[in-house]
Amino acid sequence: MDRSLPVAAVVAVVLMCCSGICLGERLGARECEDLGFTGLALCSDCNALSEFVKDQELVDDCRKCCTEDSDDSISKLTFSGAIIEVCMRKLVFYPEVVGFLEEDKDDFPYVEARYSYGSPPKLIMLDNKGEHKETIRIDNWKREHIRQFLKEKVKPVKSDS
């Protein structure tokens, strides 16, 4: 019986684990920011992302930048508002974002559109004080995914007036 095949398989597994594939390789803050993740995303949010966006590479990048959920209530994290930021000149390259801004944005009064030179399309998530809490790139998102994400993750605070 030739034992070289099982030995080779064990060596391959050990090498993969040492390279970070088995251990859930983590990226640095700068690399995550370049990918559009701030590192504030919870790993359960990456699971939700995988339901909306069928781009396995994007989901894998999310998992490399996420923070483990420490409590079940945290996985239900929501925001009070959002800003869609994009460069006006680059809009032509993002028809799904244009479609959302032109046809769907009015359904979300707590979402503001901001045009910033050179900015890739992204959602800037806000807390109940209007402070920036998280940035999520939406370059490859479909219009319906933007809608679903905002419906689930943005819950405006009711004012007592």
C-alpha positions in Angstrom: 0.0 0.0 0.0 1.4 3.4 -1.1 1.3 5.8 1.9 2.6 8.8 -0.1 -0.9 10.0 -1.1 -2.2 10.3 2.5 1.0 11.9 3.6 0.8 14.5 0.8 -2.8 15.3 1.7 -1.8 15.9 5.4 1.1 18.1 4.3 -1.3 20.1 2.0 -3.7 20.6 4.9 -1.0 21.7 7.2 0.4 24.2 4.7 -3.1 25.6 4.1 -3.6 26.1 7.8 -0.2 27.8 8.2 -1.0 30.1 5.3 -4.2 31.3 7.1 -6.8 29.6 5.0 -8.0 27.3 7.7 -7.6 29.8 10.5 -9.8 32.4 8.9 -7.1 34.8 7.6 -7.7 38.4 8.8 -6.7 41.5 6.8 -5.3 44.7 8.3 -7.3 47.8 8.8 -5.9 49.6 5.7 -6.5 46.5 3.5 -10.1 46.3 4.7 -10.7 50.0 4.1 -9.3 49.6 0.6 -11.9 46.8 0.1 -14.6 49.0 1.5 -14.9 47.5 4.9 -14.1 49.3 8.1 -13.6 46.3 10.3 -16.7 47.3 12.3 -18.9 44.8 10.4 -20.0 41.8 12.5 -19.4 38.4 11.0 -23.1 37.7 11.1 -23.5 40.8 8.8 -21.3 39.0 6.3 -23.7 36.1 6.4 -26.6 38.5 5.7 -24.5 40.0 2.9 -24.1 36.6 1.3 -27.9 36.4 1.1 -28.1 39.7 -0.7 -25.0 39.7 -2.9 -24.1 36.5 -4.7 -20.4 37.4 -5.0 -18.4 34.8 -3.1 -15.2 36.9 -3.3 -16.9 39.9 -1.8 -18.3 37.7 1.0 -14.9 36.2 1.7 -13.3 39.7 1.9 -16.1 40.7 4.4 -15.2 37.7 6.5 -11.6 38.6 6.5 -12.5 42.1 7.9 -15.3 41.3 10.3 -15.5 41.2 14.0 -16.8 38.1 15.7 -20.3 38.5 17.3 -19.9 38.5 21.0 -23.7 38.6 21.8 -26.8 37.6 19.9 -28.3 41.1 20.4 -25.3 42.7 18.7 -26.0 40.7 15.5 -29.2 42.7 15.2 -27.2 45.9 14.9 -29.1 48.7 13.2 -28.4 52.3 12.3 -30.5 55.4 12.4 -29.7 56.8 9.0 -27.4 56.4 6.0 -25.6 58.5 3.3 -25.0 57.1 -0.1 -21.8 58.8 -1.2 -20.6 58.6 -4.8 -18.7 60.6 -7.4 -21.1 62.3 -9.8 -18.6 61.6 -12.7 -18.4 57.9 -11.9 -22.2 57.3 -11.7 -22.3 56.2 -15.3 -20.3 53.1 -14.3 -22.9 52.2 -11.6 -26.3 51.8 -13.2 -27.7 50.0 -10.2 -26.8 52.8 -7.8 -28.2 55.3 -10.3 -31.5 53.3 -10.5 -31.7 53.3 -6.7 -31.0 57.1 -6.4 -33.5 58.0 -9.2 -36.3 55.7 -8.5 -36.1 54.3 -4.9 -34.3 56.8 -2.7 -37.5 58.7 -2.0 -38.9 55.6 -0.2 -36.1 56.1 2.3 -36.3 59.6 3.8 -33.5 58.8 6.3 -31.1 58.2 3.5 -29.2 61.2 2.0 -27.3 61.3 -1.3 -23.9 62.9 -1.2 -21.7 63.6 -4.2 -18.0 63.6 -3.5 -15.3 63.8 -6.2 -13.5 60.5 -6.7 -15.6 58.5 -4.2 -16.6 55.0 -5.1 -20.3 54.2 -4.3 -20.6 53.5 -0.6 -23.1 53.6 2.3 -22.1 55.6 5.3 -24.1 54.2 8.2 -25.1 56.7 10.9 -25.9 56.3 14.6 -28.8 58.0 16.4 -26.7 61.2 16.8 -25.9 61.3 13.1 -22.3 60.2 13.6 -20.5 58.1 11.1 -20.4 54.5 12.4 -19.5 52.3 9.4 -18.7 52.5 5.7 -19.8 49.8 3.3 -18.8 49.8 -0.4 -21.7 49.1 -2.7 -19.9 49.0 -6.1 -21.3 45.6 -7.2 -24.6 45.7 -5.4 -27.9 45.4 -7.2 -30.6 48.0 -6.7 -32.9 45.5 -4.9 -30.0 44.5 -2.5 -29.5 48.2 -1.6 -33.2 48.4 -0.8 -33.3 45.2 1.3 -30.1 46.1 3.2 -31.5 49.6 4.1 -34.9 48.1 5.1 -33.2 45.7 7.5 -30.3 47.7 8.8 -31.7 51.3 9.0 -34.3 52.0 11.7 -34.7 55.7 12.1 -35.2 57.0 15.7 -38.6 58.3 16.4 -38.6 61.9 17.7 -41.0 63.0 20.4 -42.4 66.1 18.9 
